Amino acid sequence: MFRLKTYSSSLRALSGIVLLSCLFTLNLRAQDTVRLSLEEIINKVETEYPLVLQYDSRIRSLQARADGSSSWMPPTFSFGLNSFPYQLDMIKRKEDPMNWAALMFSAEQMMPNSTKLRAKGSYYSSLKQVQQNNEEWTKNILRTQIRLLYYQRIVAEHKLGLIAENRELLKLFINISESRYTYNQADLSTIFKAKAKLKELNNMETMAKAKVTESNIGLNTLLNLPTETPFTIDTVVVLNNYDSIMVAQDTASVQRSDITSMTSSIRSMELNRSWMATGSKPDFGLRLSHMTMLGMPNQFSIMGMVTIPIVPWSSKMYKTEVQSMTYEIKAMNLEKENMKLMATRMINEKLAMLKYERQQFDNYQKDINPLYRKSMDANLLAYKQNTGNFFVLLDAWDMLFMKQLEQLEKLGLLLRLQAEYEYETER
């Protein structure tokens, strides 16, 4: 962890620059009300964002379905007339062997095969794990969005600070040059060029403020707050060191929620196939009937029932489903292998890019910008001693300022690569 250093001018001791910088900082802080760290935003989004909360309801829904998977079909009750003759006067003939008229009451209950119930319950229970893995992967996506927005604002605020410092320094240069111009010690065209550079800073500042606003809108949306809600952030820049991680990784080392979700989905499909395969097993039933005879003693009947699913016109239904799911499982396994290959590729690419971009950033910080600063300081000293000219000093300042901006751009790229690597590895 380190705090990014913005370069001040060689004349930072001047009270005017210090005062204006302090006023700028106080004004920026006065506009904001709440300070939010990256970890606080991530924790709040992971626990309160609607896209995450929906998974709890889905898991509860699947749990309810699993709890009800062992239920039976409802019993059937029937009532009606049995063996009533068309000649109704026959009902009056008691003990007549032709008189079978009766009021019939029946109750029927099918009893599903216990193997089918267990297979069904296992399938529905497995679906919960899929949703849990999807929830974790959704959190990973949201974490990445938060990091990218947060890092974008960090870089933009550092740019605003750098622009503010260089604006005051450039104004000072212009004032000195204009005072010397009256004594023919400054070039008018260079003064106009410096003023144009000063106006260009306004555009740069507008662009940086646009990035701050864009980040605020995104973060406030994720926090479920009004998009214009002001807040401050922690501008301490954290560049994690991943140099010790080996670039060469095989697919077996990749463990991410989207891949484990695919594994869980494959397992669910296998259990669904097992459930469908139980279609070859018979179901049983029981039927009890009572007949209140109108011309003879009351009677009852008890009948057992069994389904025969192995007959050709019935077995085709579950056999084709089992075959279809077998091919689907094979396709899902291939898809999972492809996901692992792509994840391995992206992880290795991000690690390699982080390594080389970090080297460039360190070069800016340790060598390039310090040397450009020495060049500007030397030209400033020569200009003070009337041995240099404003054109050379302005060019030295411009080169230093551009390199400082390039360093901030490189920092933004490093932070983005870091966020993308942490997305690929689900850190």
Buried (B, 14 or more C-beta within 10 A) or exposed (E): EEEBEBBBBBBEEBEEBEEBBEEBEEEBEEEBEEEBEBEBBBEBBBEEBEEBEEBEEBBEEBBEBBEEBEEEEEEEEEEEEBEBBEEEEBBEEEEBEEBBBBBBBBEBBBEBBEEBBBBBBBBBBBBBBBBBBBBBBBBBBBBBBBBBBBBBBBBBBBBBBBBBBBBBBBBBBBEBBBEBBEEEBBBEEBBEBBBEBBEEBEEBBEEBBEBBBBBBBBBBBBBEBEEEBEBBBBEEBEBEEBEEEEEEBEBEEBEBBBBBBBBBBBBBBBBBBBBBBBBBBEBEBBBEBBBEBBBBEEBEEEEEBEBEBEEEEBBEEBBEBBEEBEEBBEEBBEEBEEBBEEBBEBBBBBBEBBBEBBEBBEEBBEEBBEEBBEBBBBBBEBBEEEEBBBBBBBBBBBEBBEBBBBBBBBBBBBBBBBBBBBBBBBE
